[in-house]
Amino acid sequence: MIDIQHHGATTGVTGSCHELKVGGAAVLIDCGLFQGTDKSPGADADSLTIDFPIDHIRALIVTHVHIDHVGRIPYLLAAGFDGPIICSEPSAIMLPEILEDALKIGFTRDRALIERVLGLIRSRIVPLPYEQWHSVFDESDGSLQVRLQRAGHILGSAYVECDARVGPKQERIVFSGDLGASHAPLLPEPQSPEKADRLVIESTYGDKDHEDRETRRYRLKAVLEHALEDGGTVLVPAFSIGRTQELLYEIESLIAEFGDTPVSDPRLTWNDLEIVVDSPLAAEFTRIYDRLRPFWDDEATELVRDGRHPLSFEQLTVIDDHRDHLEAVDYLARTNRPCVVLAGSGMCAGGRVVNYLKAMLGDSRNDVLFVGYQAAGTPGRDILTYGPRGGWVELDGERYEIQAQVHQVGGYSAHAGQSDLIRFVDGIAQAPTEIRIVHGDPGAKRALKYRFHDRGLAGIMIP
């Protein structure tokens, strides 16, 4: 029997964890953390325990290193999983870094214990080059080979092709992981698989399309100009991996194009805009992105050849130290220094961005710019929903009025839009006989299902 079970990302967009059973063995595709009001099918949202059998799980395959896809790996190990962790070569470098941060925040502060867990994880990682088949197991009652293809979501992201065999029955099953938007900065967009008998596909933006790149770039420009005009701070709750690096890339391009152009005050130009990355994790991943230039797309590679440095430019300041962070919050709240601050976490559920929000939400000079998905039940969703109406948000148990301007530029989401998802499926030469829609809010999943039905596709399921 070849079967698929879902242990997450069925009630929302987080907690991705899917099981592919082949005969008596199985693999997991991702093992992610639940966030906001999302929850496991068999546990509440606060439970991190692995609530399904794992004795037959032979390997974990990681599509990419966002926490909602890898955050429960330490708990999987604690439950007794002793198989390999298969991922792309860039993900192999980044996975221990993201899990170190997750361990410090949600697991333990014991440095020796963290190092033991990280050492165990590093020993299990099997880096797999893109487009190369890898045998996971080959037994009398079944065999499985997997291949990773570029997904264009974040550096190292992949969708997973699985060639499964049980007796004479053979199937190719594809797990999309998270797919990237078309024409995103830095990374090439994903190409459709050559074949998929069954497809498990994400639907984060299954109900909408993003703005085109030129439109979102000039919307970003307008928000930054507001900061330059009145000396405010543009606060971007940014995910450490992917969004931060794409935004730096686009901001550098705007400064390069408009550097000496005055804004409202002739003495104030784009070159006077300071960019701050206030997140040790984001700073580390930006350095990793810079080292892994061979995985960048042609446009970004050409910029480097021309002497540009899209991730390390003159106006960029990186804050690592916590004391420096607190001083930056105080300084920007008191002064009229135009600044863009990228700080984690991306959904405002914790991290350094919370201190900035507390200090700056009440001042109309400031702007909050959302560039990524905000899960239900997170402060980010509340600010996005109630901020434009002058509402309030609760942070660390206290209410804060929202006087700052609130913006959303959806084009900088690292996720594919509805048309991108449809194009990915349309590009498969022979349509899958079954498509399972996961990793989306109910409305987004239903909208994508209807669009697939409109195109004559059959076997569409929402688990």
Secondary structure in CASP SS format (residue, H / E / C, confidence):
PFRMAT SS
TARGET T0000
AUTHOR 0000-0000-0000
METHOD secondary structure of the structure
MODEL  1
M C 1.00
I E 1.00
D E 1.00
I E 1.00
Q E 1.00
H E 1.00
H C 1.00
G C 1.00
A C 1.00
T C 1.00
T C 1.00
G C 1.00
V C 1.00
T C 1.00
G C 1.00
S C 1.00
C C 1.00
H E 1.00
E E 1.00
L E 1.00
K E 1.00
V E 1.00
G C 1.00
G C 1.00
A E 1.00
A E 1.00
V E 1.00
L E 1.00
I E 1.00
D C 1.00
C C 1.00
G C 1.00
L C 1.00
F C 1.00
Q C 1.00
G C 1.00
T C 1.00
D C 1.00
K C 1.00
S C 1.00
P C 1.00
G C 1.00
A C 1.00
D C 1.00
A C 1.00
D C 1.00
S C 1.00
L C 1.00
T C 1.00
I C 1.00
D C 1.00
F C 1.00
P C 1.00
I C 1.00
D C 1.00
H C 1.00
I E 1.00
R E 1.00
A E 1.00
L E 1.00
I E 1.00
V C 1.00
T C 1.00
H C 1.00
V C 1.00
H C 1.00
I H 1.00
D H 1.00
H H 1.00
V H 1.00
G C 1.00
R C 1.00
I H 1.00
P H 1.00
Y H 1.00
L H 1.00
L H 1.00
A H 1.00
A C 1.00
G C 1.00
F C 1.00
D C 1.00
G C 1.00
P C 1.00
I E 1.00
I E 1.00
C E 1.00
S E 1.00
E H 1.00
P H 1.00
S H 1.00
A H 1.00
I H 1.00
M H 1.00
L H 1.00
P H 1.00
E H 1.00
I H 1.00
L H 1.00
E H 1.00
D H 1.00
A H 1.00
L H 1.00
K H 1.00
I H 1.00
G H 1.00
F C 1.00
T C 1.00
R C 1.00
D C 1.00
R H 1.00
A H 1.00
L H 1.00
I H 1.00
E H 1.00
R H 1.00
V H 1.00
L H 1.00
G H 1.00
L H 1.00
I H 1.00
R H 1.00
S H 1.00
R H 1.00
I E 1.00
V E 1.00
P E 1.00
L E 1.00
P C 1.00
Y C 1.00
E C 1.00
Q C 1.00
W C 1.00
H E 1.00
S E 1.00
V E 1.00
F E 1.00
D E 1.00
E E 1.00
S C 1.00
D C 1.00
G E 1.00
S E 1.00
L E 1.00
Q E 1.00
V E 1.00
R E 1.00
L E 1.00
Q E 1.00
R E 1.00
A C 1.00
G C 1.00
H C 1.00
I C 1.00
L C 1.00
G C 1.00
S C 1.00
A E 1.00
Y E 1.00
V E 1.00
E E 1.00
C E 1.00
D E 1.00
A E 1.00
R E 1.00
V E 1.00
G C 1.00
P C 1.00
K E 1.00
Q E 1.00
E E 1.00
R E 1.00
I E 1.00
V E 1.00
F E 1.00
S C 1.00
G C 1.00
D C 1.00
L C 1.00
G C 1.00
A C 1.00
S C 1.00
H C 1.00
A C 1.00
P C 1.00
L C 1.00
L C 1.00
P C 1.00
E C 1.00
P C 1.00
Q C 1.00
S C 1.00
P C 1.00
E C 1.00
K C 1.00
A C 1.00
D C 1.00
R E 1.00
L E 1.00
V E 1.00
I E 1.00
E E 1.00
S C 1.00
T C 1.00
Y C 1.00
G C 1.00
D C 1.00
K C 1.00
D C 1.00
H C 1.00
E C 1.00
D C 1.00
R H 1.00
E H 1.00
T H 1.00
R H 1.00
R H 1.00
Y H 1.00
R H 1.00
L H 1.00
K H 1.00
A H 1.00
V H 1.00
L H 1.00
E H 1.00
H H 1.00
A H 1.00
L H 1.00
E H 1.00
D H 1.00
G C 1.00
G C 1.00
T E 1.00
V E 1.00
L E 1.00
V E 1.00
P E 1.00
A C 1.00
F C 1.00
S C 1.00
I C 1.00
G C 1.00
R H 1.00
T H 1.00
Q H 1.00
E H 1.00
L H 1.00
L H 1.00
Y H 1.00
E H 1.00
I H 1.00
E H 1.00
S H 1.00
L H 1.00
I H 1.00
A H 1.00
E H 1.00
F H 1.00
G C 1.00
D C 1.00
T C 1.00
P E 1.00
V C 1.00
S C 1.00
D C 1.00
P C 1.00
R C 1.00
L C 1.00
T E 1.00
W H 1.00
N H 1.00
D H 1.00
L C 1.00
E E 1.00
I E 1.00
V E 1.00
V E 1.00
D E 1.00
S C 1.00
P H 1.00
L H 1.00
A H 1.00
A H 1.00
E H 1.00
F H 1.00
T H 1.00
R H 1.00
I H 1.00
Y H 1.00
D H 1.00
R H 1.00
L C 1.00
R H 1.00
P H 1.00
F H 1.00
W C 1.00
D C 1.00
D H 1.00
E H 1.00
A H 1.00
T H 1.00
E H 1.00
L H 1.00
V H 1.00
R H 1.00
D C 1.00
G C 1.00
R C 1.00
H C 1.00
P C 1.00
L C 1.00
S C 1.00
F C 1.00
E C 1.00
Q C 1.00
L E 1.00
T E 1.00
V E 1.00
I C 1.00
D C 1.00
D C 1.00
H H 1.00
R H 1.00
D H 1.00
H H 1.00
L H 1.00
E H 1.00
A H 1.00
V H 1.00
D H 1.00
Y H 1.00
L H 1.00
A H 1.00
R H 1.00
T C 1.00
N C 1.00
R C 1.00
P C 1.00
C E 1.00
V E 1.00
V E 1.00
L E 1.00
A E 1.00
G C 1.00
S C 1.00
G C 1.00
M C 1.00
C C 1.00
A C 1.00
G C 1.00
G C 1.00
R C 1.00
V H 1.00
V H 1.00
N H 1.00
Y H 1.00
L H 1.00
K H 1.00
A H 1.00
M H 1.00
L C 1.00
G C 1.00
D C 1.00
S C 1.00
R C 1.00
N C 1.00
D E 1.00
V E 1.00
L E 1.00
F E 1.00
V C 1.00
G C 1.00
Y C 1.00
Q C 1.00
A C 1.00
A C 1.00
G C 1.00
T C 1.00
P H 1.00
G H 1.00
R H 1.00
D H 1.00
I H 1.00
L H 1.00
T H 1.00
Y H 1.00
G H 1.00
P H 1.00
R H 1.00
G C 1.00
G C 1.00
W E 1.00
V E 1.00
E E 1.00
L E 1.00
D C 1.00
G C 1.00
E E 1.00
R E 1.00
Y E 1.00
E E 1.00
I C 1.00
Q C 1.00
A C 1.00
Q E 1.00
V E 1.00
H E 1.00
Q E 1.00
V C 1.00
G H 1.00
G H 1.00
Y H 1.00
S C 1.00
A C 1.00
H C 1.00
A C 1.00
G C 1.00
Q H 1.00
S H 1.00
D H 1.00
L H 1.00
I H 1.00
R H 1.00
F H 1.00
V H 1.00
D H 1.00
G C 1.00
I C 1.00
A C 1.00
Q C 1.00
A C 1.00
P C 1.00
T C 1.00
E E 1.00
I E 1.00
R E 1.00
I E 1.00
V E 1.00
H C 1.00
G C 1.00
D C 1.00
P H 1.00
G H 1.00
A H 1.00
K H 1.00
R H 1.00
A H 1.00
L H 1.00
K H 1.00
Y H 1.00
R H 1.00
F H 1.00
H H 1.00
D H 1.00
R C 1.00
G C 1.00
L C 1.00
A C 1.00
G C 1.00
I E 1.00
M E 1.00
I C 1.00
P C 1.00
END
